[in-house]
Amino acid sequence: MDRDIPLPAPVRFDITAFREPETPEGREWWLSMGNGGYLSGTLLHSLSRSYHGLGILATAPPVGRTLHWVKWDGWIEDGESRIPLTSNHWGDLSWDPRGFLYLVSFFLEGRMPVWQYRWKNRLLTVRIWYDSALRGTVLSFLHDSPDSLELALNFYVNYRDHHGIIQGDPPEASCRVEEETGYLSIGGISSAVRVPKGSLSVNRSVVRNFFYSRERERGLADRENHLLAFSARISLHSGQEAGVLWTETSSGRDMPSLKRNWTSLSRQAFLEREETLLKTARGRHPCLESLPDWVHALILAADSFIVDRPSPAGAESSKTVIAGYPWFGDWGRDTMIALPGLLLGTGRWNDARSILLFFAGKLKDGILPNYFPEDGSDPLYNTADASLWFVRACHLYGRSTRDYAALRLLYPSLLSVMEAYRSGTLFGIRVDPSDGLVQTGSSDLPLTWMDARIDGRAVTRRHGKPVELSALWFGALASMTWIAGRLREDSTVFQMEQEKTRSGFRKFVREDGHGLHDVLEGDPAEINAIRPNQILALSCAEGLLDAREEISVLETVTNHLLTPFGLRSLSRTDSRYQGTYAGPPSARDNAYHQGTVWAWLLGHFAMASFRHSGNIDATLSLFDGLKSHLGEAGLGSISEVFDGDPPHLPRGCPLQAWSVGCTLESILHILEGPLSGTRS
């Protein structure tokens, strides 16, 4: 199919990548359902995480995510041999079947994963995608052999929260087949598997001891049993695409009808939407057209995090941002940090407006929600910085869109944030009137993004006056000055407060020339810690420091924290430094902000660095490591964290919203300025 805009293909593996199964099993593809649900798997179709599945459904969008359709197994029968297409890794560490022996190619077409198998000079192509119109996962098969082939398939299901593992057998399931459709009810979910060009039969047998290698690495339960619900057979004819559709259904009556060529139509619709996303981004930011494939891949990756959040009856529906796949929901801080790149950087202005207005309506005493619990309970507000990131996001939205009507709607909420910080609000968060710096209360409750705890104890004790809070406050005052000016409101108070904060911020400047103190008036060990938070005083608070002080920060961060994939969260010279983020939860929590590399900070470092160097090529080269990383973990996207020590293995969420968002924001900042956008 000819396309106006070729889809990016930054990820491609040939036969040499599949000789040993352990490496490709560590590479994962992920697809969003657009409502918090997702599909995921490995290059081998094996299960290496408890979060892998072809249907993890959001039962209370965007959360309540529940594993339903687990995986498929398949074999090709050509009359002479039975060729496996899939692979399974078992609890005894054996592999059976070993479909990777016939796998010769894997690539992403946009975000759509594509596998190619070869045997006896025959080529079979397999694709997987999600069709939102059909409300289901599509599995398609196309071969070029002049002969007809028989395809044998098995379909596995389960029912559990996506965070858990069932110790024992799956719940009882009701399975029945009517013509070419299999109906399933398990737990609280009903679905149907449809094989329009094949036949189905009920199997309903438990298959035990699937092995999750990634969960073993994380010190968690690593084996599980799944229910083989249905088996199917399909006759494949040369050049004719055959498909399987697994869709949610409350009854057989609510399933959409399928046309004869439904598979190719569905695939075309998926790819056309990918093309539309690229067109929209290029329309707003023409400079994107000349950028390489990996940047275009990030434009598509951004879409995976932007999902629907249903609103009460009569209210305007909203979008929100999933902070990371697979284990995060929508977090206020992450959303506001990622929004400039994810939405403004991709031209999705209406969605950005929707998100900002939604979160504005959730403010409590001037504090933005930290996160929304997956059980649907009230949001938690334990954050000192999310509201300040919200002010910044509103400012950048206004700069990009010139949508002053939306800013007028947001303005009362913005004023409430500023007044709450002045007067004091939840958790002892307030601006100290003596120096204009932001302080927080209890040492037992971490309120910044460095929020890991072990047994209720904060690992990184940053109470007092963390450096980035005052930098973000200074930036918020500048943002409010700009917004007030556009709305013809008085900005005098914001300008006056800026001067006080600028003067008070001198306290953070280290006398030894090593950048900025990480915190004031807090834990003595933290005051002199060399951490990356100081870079936000350059990227988010222009004019807060003089040129000499900014260079000191850049040199300190470069010498102690910079890696090809992001910034370390603590200098290697610190006795508390942890160079590997691995092992059981307590070990990972201890390393999370004690040396582990964070990709989102690389974008802020790049923006700060560019302001001093002015060298576009040199600054963009900072992202060379992330460019290669797109083929290493969550394919086509950027991981949450990396080990502090070389070779900086990817860890944490394989897809993280602010990792992608900050990379896109910084690239556009370097090429265009601070997300000025192009009006249409």
C-alpha positions in Angstrom: 0.0 0.0 0.0 1.4 3.4 -1.0 1.5 5.9 1.8 1.8 9.7 1.8 4.1 9.3 4.9 6.1 6.1 5.1 5.8 4.6 8.6 9.0 4.5 10.6 10.7 1.1 10.9 13.5 1.7 13.4 13.3 -1.8 14.8 14.3 -4.8 12.6 15.9 -8.1 13.4 17.1 -10.8 11.1 17.7 -14.5 11.5 20.9 -14.0 13.5 18.9 -12.5 16.4 17.0 -15.7 17.1 19.7 -18.3 17.3 19.7 -18.2 21.2 16.2 -17.6 22.6 17.2 -15.8 25.8 18.2 -12.5 24.1 15.0 -12.1 21.9 12.9 -13.1 24.8 14.1 -9.9 26.6 12.8 -7.8 23.7 9.2 -6.9 24.0 6.5 -5.4 21.8 3.6 -3.5 23.4 0.3 -2.1 22.0 -2.2 0.1 23.7 -6.0 -0.4 23.6 -6.5 3.3 24.1 -8.3 2.9 27.4 -5.5 1.7 29.7 -5.7 -1.9 28.5 -2.8 -3.3 26.5 -1.3 -6.2 24.5 2.2 -7.3 25.0 4.7 -10.1 24.3 8.1 -11.1 23.2 9.7 -11.6 19.8 9.3 -15.4 20.3 5.6 -15.3 21.4 6.8 -16.6 24.8 5.8 -15.2 28.1 8.7 -13.6 30.0 6.5 -11.4 32.3 3.3 -12.0 34.2 2.1 -8.8 32.4 2.4 -10.4 29.0 -0.8 -11.1 27.2 -2.9 -10.5 24.0 -5.7 -9.0 26.0 -5.1 -7.2 29.3 -8.4 -5.4 29.7 -9.2 -2.2 31.5 -12.3 -3.1 33.4 -12.6 0.3 35.0 -10.8 2.5 32.5 -8.0 3.5 32.6 -7.4 1.0 35.4 -8.8 -2.2 36.7 -6.5 -4.0 34.3 -7.2 -7.7 34.1 -5.4 -10.5 32.2 -7.8 -12.3 29.9 -6.4 -13.6 26.6 -2.9 -14.8 27.5 -1.3 -16.1 24.3 -1.6 -18.2 21.2 0.4 -21.2 20.0 0.5 -22.2 16.4 1.9 -24.8 13.9 1.9 -24.9 10.1 1.1 -28.2 8.5 2.2 -28.6 4.9 1.4 -32.3 4.4 5.0 -33.3 5.2 6.0 -31.6 8.4 4.6 -29.7 11.3 6.4 -26.3 11.7 6.0 -24.5 15.1 5.5 -20.7 14.9 5.6 -20.0 18.7 7.8 -20.8 21.6 7.2 -21.5 25.2 9.6 -21.3 28.1 8.8 -23.7 30.9 9.5 -23.9 34.6 12.3 -26.5 34.1 13.9 -23.9 31.8 13.3 -26.0 28.7 11.9 -24.6 25.4 9.0 -26.3 23.7 7.9 -25.7 21.0 10.9 -23.9 19.4 9.3 -21.8 16.8 12.3 -19.4 16.9 14.2 -21.9 14.8 12.0 -20.9 11.8 11.8 -17.2 12.6 13.9 -15.2 10.0 12.7 -11.7 10.6 10.9 -9.4 13.0 10.1 -5.7 12.5 7.7 -3.0 13.6 5.5 -1.5 10.9 4.7 1.7 12.7 3.9 0.0 16.1 2.5 -3.2 14.6 4.7 -6.2 15.3 5.4 -8.4 12.3 7.0 -11.8 12.2 8.2 -13.7 9.2 8.9 -17.5 9.1 10.7 -19.5 6.4 10.9 -23.2 5.7 11.3 -25.1 2.4 11.4 -21.7 0.5 8.0 -20.8 1.9 7.4 -17.5 3.7 4.7 -16.9 6.3 4.0 -13.5 7.7 2.2 -13.1 11.1 0.9 -9.7 12.4 -0.8 -8.7 15.7 -2.7 -5.4 16.3 -5.6 -4.0 18.3 -8.8 -2.8 16.5 -10.6 -0.3 18.6 -13.7 -0.3 16.3 -14.0 -4.1 16.6 -13.0 -3.9 20.3 -10.6 -6.7 19.8 -7.1 -8.2 19.2 -6.4 -9.3 15.6 -4.0 -12.1 14.7 -3.3 -12.3 11.0 -1.6 -14.9 8.7 -0.4 -14.4 5.1 1.8 -16.8 3.0 3.3 -16.8 -0.5 3.3 -20.6 -1.1 1.4 -21.8 -4.2 0.1 -24.6 -2.1 -2.6 -24.4 0.6 -1.4 -24.8 4.1 -3.1 -25.9 7.3 -2.7 -23.8 10.4 -3.3 -25.3 13.9 -3.9 -22.9 16.8 -4.3 -23.0 20.5 -5.7 -20.1 22.6 -4.9 -19.6 26.3 -6.9 -17.6 28.8 -6.9 -16.6 32.5 -8.6 -14.2 34.8 -6.6 -12.1 37.3 -5.4 -8.7 38.2 -2.5 -7.9 35.9 -0.3 -7.3 39.0 -0.8 -10.8 40.4 0.0 -14.4 39.7 -2.4 -17.2 40.5 -0.9 -19.8 42.7 -2.8 -22.8 41.4 -5.1 -23.4 38.5 -7.1 -20.7 36.7 -10.7 -20.1 37.6 -13.4 -22.3 36.1 -14.5 -21.2 32.6 -17.6 -21.6 30.5 -16.7 -22.4 26.9 -18.9 -23.1 23.9 -18.6 -23.0 20.1 -21.2 -21.9 17.6 -20.1 -22.2 14.0 -16.9 -20.1 13.7 -17.1 -18.4 17.1 -16.0 -19.6 20.5 -17.7 -18.0 23.5 -15.9 -17.7 26.8 -16.9 -16.6 30.2 -14.2 -16.6 33.0 -14.3 -14.7 36.2 -16.1 -11.4 35.4 -15.3 -11.2 31.7 -17.1 -12.6 28.7 -15.4 -12.7 25.3 -15.5 -14.4 21.9 -12.8 -15.7 19.6 -13.8 -15.6 16.0 -12.2 -17.6 13.2 -14.1 -16.6 10.0 -12.1 -18.9 7.7 -11.6 -21.8 10.1 -13.1 -24.2 12.6 -13.1 -24.1 16.4 -13.3 -26.7 19.1 -13.5 -26.4 22.9 -10.3 -27.7 24.7 -10.6 -26.4 28.3 -7.5 -28.0 29.7 -5.0 -26.5 32.2 -1.4 -26.1 30.9 1.0 -25.7 33.8 4.4 -24.2 34.6 4.8 -21.3 32.2 8.0 -19.6 33.2 8.4 -15.8 33.6 12.1 -15.1 33.3 11.7 -11.3 34.0 9.8 -11.9 37.2 12.5 -14.2 38.4 15.0 -11.3 37.8 12.7 -9.1 39.9 12.7 -11.6 42.8 9.0 -12.4 42.3 6.9 -15.5 41.7 7.9 -16.7 38.2 5.6 -19.6 37.2 1.9 -19.8 36.4 -0.7 -22.1 34.9 -3.1 -21.0 32.1 -6.3 -22.5 30.6 -6.1 -23.7 27.0 -9.7 -22.8 26.2 -10.0 -23.3 22.4 -8.2 -24.9 19.5 -8.7 -23.9 15.9 -7.8 -24.9 12.4 -7.5 -22.6 9.4 -6.8 -23.3 5.7 -4.4 -20.8 4.4 -4.4 -20.0 0.6 -1.6 -18.1 -1.2 -2.0 -14.4 -1.0 -5.2 -14.5 1.0 -4.9 -13.0 4.5 -6.6 -15.0 7.2 -7.4 -13.6 10.7 -8.5 -14.4 14.2 -10.4 -11.8 16.2 -10.7 -12.0 20.0 -13.2 -9.5 21.2 -15.0 -8.5 24.4 -18.7 -9.3 24.4 -21.5 -9.3 26.9 -23.6 -11.5 24.5 -23.4 -12.7 21.0 -25.6 -9.9 19.8 -23.2 -7.1 20.5 -20.4 -8.3 18.2 -19.7 -6.3 15.1 -20.3 -8.0 11.7 -17.2 -8.9 9.7 -16.8 -8.3 6.0 -15.2 -10.9 3.8 -11.9 -9.0 3.7 -12.2 -7.7 7.3 -8.6 -8.6 8.2 -7.0 -6.4 5.5 -9.4 -3.6 6.2 -8.7 -3.7 9.9 -4.9 -3.7 9.3 -5.2 -0.8 6.8 -7.2 1.2 9.4 -4.6 0.6 12.0 -1.8 1.7 9.7 -3.7 4.7 8.4 -4.2 5.9 12.0 -0.4 5.7 12.5 0.0 7.8 9.4 -2.5 10.4 10.7 -0.6 10.7 14.0 2.6 11.5 12.0 0.8 14.0 9.8 -0.6 15.8 12.7 2.7 16.1 14.4 4.4 17.3 11.2 1.7 19.8 10.6 2.3 21.4 13.9 6.1 21.0 13.8 7.4 21.0 10.2 11.0 20.4 11.4 10.0 16.8 12.3 9.7 15.9 8.6 13.5 16.0 8.2 14.3 14.0 11.4 15.3 10.3 11.3 13.0 7.3 11.8 13.7 6.9 15.5 12.1 10.3 16.3 9.1 9.5 14.2 8.8 6.2 16.1 8.7 8.2 19.3 5.7 10.2 17.9 3.9 6.9 17.6 5.2 5.7 20.9 3.7 8.8 22.5 0.2 7.7 21.5 0.5 4.6 23.5 0.4 6.6 26.8 -2.6 8.8 25.8 -5.8 7.0 26.8 -9.4 7.7 27.5 -10.6 8.5 31.0 -14.4 8.1 31.1 -16.3 11.0 32.8 -19.6 11.0 34.7 -22.8 11.1 32.7 -23.2 14.5 31.2 -19.6 15.6 31.7 -17.1 16.1 28.9 -14.9 13.1 28.4 -11.2 13.4 29.0 -7.9 12.0 28.0 -5.2 11.1 30.5 -1.7 9.7 30.4 -0.6 6.3 31.6 2.8 6.9 33.3 4.3 3.6 32.2 3.6 0.1 31.0 2.9 -2.3 32.5 2.5 -1.3 36.1 1.6 2.4 36.3 -1.7 4.1 36.0 -2.2 7.9 35.5 0.0 10.0 37.8 -0.3 13.7 38.1 3.5 14.5 38.2 4.3 12.1 35.3 1.4 13.5 33.2 2.5 17.1 33.6 6.2 16.3 33.0 5.4 14.3 29.9 2.6 16.4 28.5 4.7 19.0 26.6 6.4 16.3 24.6 3.6 13.7 24.4 0.8 16.0 23.4 2.1 19.5 22.4 5.1 17.9 20.6 2.8 15.7 18.6 0.3 18.3 17.8 -2.5 16.9 19.9 -3.7 20.2 21.3 -7.3 19.2 22.0 -6.2 16.3 24.0 -3.7 18.4 25.9 -6.5 20.9 26.7 -8.7 18.0 27.9 -6.1 16.7 30.3 -5.2 20.1 31.7 -8.9 20.9 32.4 -9.5 17.4 33.9 -6.6 17.7 36.3 -7.5 21.3 37.2 -10.8 20.0 38.4 -9.1 17.5 40.7 -7.0 20.1 42.6 -7.3 19.9 46.4 -6.0 22.8 48.4 -3.8 23.8 45.4 -2.3 20.3 45.1 -2.6 18.2 42.0 -3.3 14.5 42.5 -0.2 12.4 42.8 -2.0 9.3 41.4 -5.3 7.6 41.1 -5.4 4.2 42.8 -6.3 1.2 40.6 -9.1 0.3 43.0 -11.0 3.4 42.0 -10.7 5.1 45.4 -10.1 8.8 45.8 -6.8 10.2 44.4 -3.8 10.6 46.7 -2.2 14.1 47.0 1.2 13.3 48.4 3.2 15.4 46.0 5.0 18.8 46.4 5.9 19.3 42.8 3.0 18.1 40.6 1.2 21.4 40.9 4.2 23.3 39.8 4.7 21.0 36.8 1.0 21.7 36.0 1.6 25.4 35.9 4.6 24.9 33.5 2.4 22.6 31.3 -0.3 25.2 31.1 2.2 27.9 30.1 3.7 25.7 27.3 0.2 24.8 26.2 -0.6 28.5 25.9 2.7 29.2 24.0 2.0 26.4 21.6 -1.7 26.9 20.9 -2.4 30.6 21.7 -5.6 29.1 23.1 -6.3 31.9 25.5 -9.9 30.8 26.1 -8.6 27.6 27.7 -6.1 29.6 29.7 -8.9 31.7 31.0 -10.7 28.6 32.1 -7.6 27.3 33.8 -6.6 30.7 35.4 -8.6 30.3 38.6 -7.0 26.9 39.2 -3.6 28.3 38.5 -4.2 31.1 41.0 -5.3 28.6 43.6 -2.0 26.7 43.2 0.1 29.9 43.7 -2.0 31.0 46.7 -1.7 27.5 48.3 2.0 27.5 48.1 2.2 31.0 49.5 -0.2 30.3 52.4 0.8 26.8 53.1 -1.1 23.6 52.2 -1.1 19.8 52.6 1.9 18.0 54.2 3.6 21.3 55.2 4.2 22.4 51.7 4.7 26.2 51.6 6.9 29.0 50.3 9.1 30.3 53.2 8.3 34.0 53.2 11.8 34.8 54.5 13.6 33.6 51.3 11.0 32.7 48.7 12.0 29.0 48.7 9.7 26.0 48.8 9.8 23.8 51.9 8.1 20.5 52.8 7.1 18.9 56.1 7.6 15.4 57.4 10.8 13.4 56.7 8.8 10.2 56.7 6.7 11.1 53.7 8.6 11.7 50.5 6.9 14.4 48.4 9.3 14.8 45.4 9.7 12.4 42.5 12.4 10.6 44.5 9.7 8.9 46.5 10.9 5.3 47.1 10.2 3.8 50.5 11.1 0.6 52.3 8.9 -0.5 55.2 7.4 2.9 55.3 10.8 4.6 55.5 11.9 7.1 52.8 15.1 5.9 51.1 16.0 9.4 49.9 15.2 11.8 52.7 14.7 15.1 50.9 12.5 17.0 53.3 13.3 20.6 54.0 13.9 22.6 50.8 14.6 20.4 47.8 16.4 22.3 45.1 14.0 21.5 42.2 10.9 22.7 44.2 12.2 26.2 44.4 13.4 26.1 40.8 10.0 24.9 39.7 8.4 27.7 41.9 10.5 30.3 40.2 9.5 28.8 36.8 5.9 28.9 37.8 6.1 32.6 38.7 7.6 33.2 35.3 4.8 31.2 33.7 2.1 33.0 35.6 3.7 36.4 34.5 3.4 35.2 30.9 -0.2 33.9 31.3 -1.4 36.9 33.2 0.0 39.2 30.5 -1.8 37.3 27.8 -5.1 37.4 29.8 -4.5 41.1 30.6 -4.4 40.4 34.3 -2.0 42.0 36.8 1.3 40.2 37.0 3.0 42.5 39.5 3.0 40.0 42.4 4.5 37.2 40.4 7.4 39.4 39.2 8.0 40.6 42.8 8.1 37.1 44.1 10.4 36.0 41.4 13.0 38.5 42.6 12.7 37.2 46.2 13.1 33.6 45.1 16.1 34.4 42.8 17.8 36.1 45.8 17.0 33.2 48.2 18.1 30.6 45.7 21.7 31.8 46.2 21.7 29.5 49.3 21.8 26.5 47.0 25.0 27.5 45.2 27.8 25.3 46.6 31.0 27.1 47.7 33.1 24.2 46.3 32.0 24.9 42.7 30.2 21.6 42.3 26.9 23.0 41.2 24.0 23.2 43.7 23.1 21.6 47.0 20.3 19.1 46.5 18.4 20.2 49.6 18.6 22.8 52.4 17.7 22.4 56.0 17.2 18.7 55.7 19.2 15.5 56.2 22.9 16.5 56.3 23.8 13.6 54.0 21.4 14.9 51.4 22.5 18.5 51.5 25.8 17.9 49.7 24.6 14.9 47.6 25.3 15.4 43.9 22.0 14.6 42.3 20.4 15.5 38.9 17.6 17.7 40.4 19.8 20.7 40.0 19.5 20.5 36.2 15.9 21.7 36.5 17.2 25.0 37.7 18.4 25.5 34.1 15.8 23.7 32.0 12.7 25.0 33.9 13.8 28.2 35.5 15.7 30.4 33.0 17.3 33.4 34.6 17.4 31.9 38.1 21.2 31.4 38.0 23.9 33.5 36.4 26.0 32.1 33.5 28.9 31.1 35.8 26.6 29.2 38.1 24.8 27.5 35.2 28.2 26.3 33.8 29.1 24.9 37.2 25.9 22.9 37.2 26.4 21.6 33.7 30.0 20.6 34.4 29.0 18.8 37.7 26.2 16.9 36.1 28.3 16.0 33.1 31.2 14.7 35.2 29.2 12.9 37.8 25.8 11.9 36.4 25.6 11.9 32.6 25.3 8.6 30.7 24.2 7.7 27.2 20.7 6.9 28.4 20.0 9.6 31.0 21.3 11.0 34.3 22.3 9.0 37.3 20.2 9.8 40.4 23.3 10.0 42.6 27.0 10.5 42.0 29.2 7.3 41.9 31.5 9.0 44.4 28.7 8.9 47.1 29.0 6.0 49.5 25.3 5.3 49.1 25.6 4.8 45.3 23.9 1.7 43.9 25.0 0.8 40.4 22.5 -1.9 39.6 18.7 -1.8 39.7 17.9 -5.5 40.0 16.8 -8.2 42.5 13.8 -8.3 44.8 11.6 -5.2 45.5 13.6 -4.0 48.5 16.9 -4.1 46.6 15.3 -2.2 43.7 13.7 0.3 45.9 17.0 1.0 47.6 18.7 1.6 44.2 15.8 3.5 42.6 17.1 7.0 43.3 20.5 6.1 44.6 22.4 5.9 41.3 19.9 4.4 38.9 19.8 6.3 35.6 16.6 8.1 34.6 15.9 8.7 30.9 13.5 11.6 31.4 16.3 13.8 32.8 18.4 13.5 29.6 15.9 15.8 27.8 16.2 18.4 30.5 20.0 18.2 30.4 19.9 18.6 26.6 17.8 21.7 26.9 20.1 23.2 29.5 23.2 22.3 27.6 21.9 23.7 24.3 21.3 27.1 25.9 25.0 27.4 26.5 26.5 25.6 23.5 24.0 26.6 20.8 25.3 23.6 18.9 22.3 21.7 17.4 24.2 18.7 16.1 26.3 18.2 19.3 23.2 18.5 21.5 21.1 16.1 19.4 24.0 13.6 19.6 23.3 13.3 23.3 20.3 11.1 22.3 22.4 8.5 20.3 22.2 6.0 23.2 18.4 6.3 23.3 18.2 5.9 19.5 19.9 2.5 19.8 17.8 1.6 22.8 14.6 1.6 20.8 15.5 -1.9 19.7 16.6 -3.2 23.2 13.6 -3.4 25.6 10.1 -2.1 24.9 10.6 -1.9 21.1 10.1 1.5 19.6 9.9 3.2 23.0 12.1 4.2 25.9 12.5 2.5 29.2 11.9 4.1 32.6 15.4 3.5 34.1 18.8 2.0 33.4 21.6 0.7 35.6 23.9 3.3 36.9 26.9 1.2 36.0 27.9 0.3 32.4 26.6 -1.2 30.2 23.6 0.6 31.6 21.1 -2.3 31.1 17.5 -1.1 30.7 15.3 -1.7 33.7 11.9 -0.7 35.2 9.0 -0.1 32.9 9.9 -0.9 29.3 7.7 2.0 28.1 7.7 5.2 30.2 5.7 8.3 29.4 8.1 10.9 30.6 11.1 9.2 29.0 9.4 9.6 25.6 7.8 12.9 26.4 10.9 14.7 27.6 13.0 13.4 24.7 10.4 14.8 22.2 10.1 18.0 24.1 13.8 18.6 24.1 14.4 17.8 20.5 11.7 20.3 19.5 13.0 22.8 22.0 16.5 22.6 20.3 15.1 22.9 16.8 12.2 25.4 17.3 12.4 26.9 20.7 10.2 26.1 23.7 7.4 24.4 21.9 6.2 27.4 20.0 4.2 25.2 17.6 2.7 26.2 14.3 -0.8 27.6 14.3 -3.3 26.2 11.8 
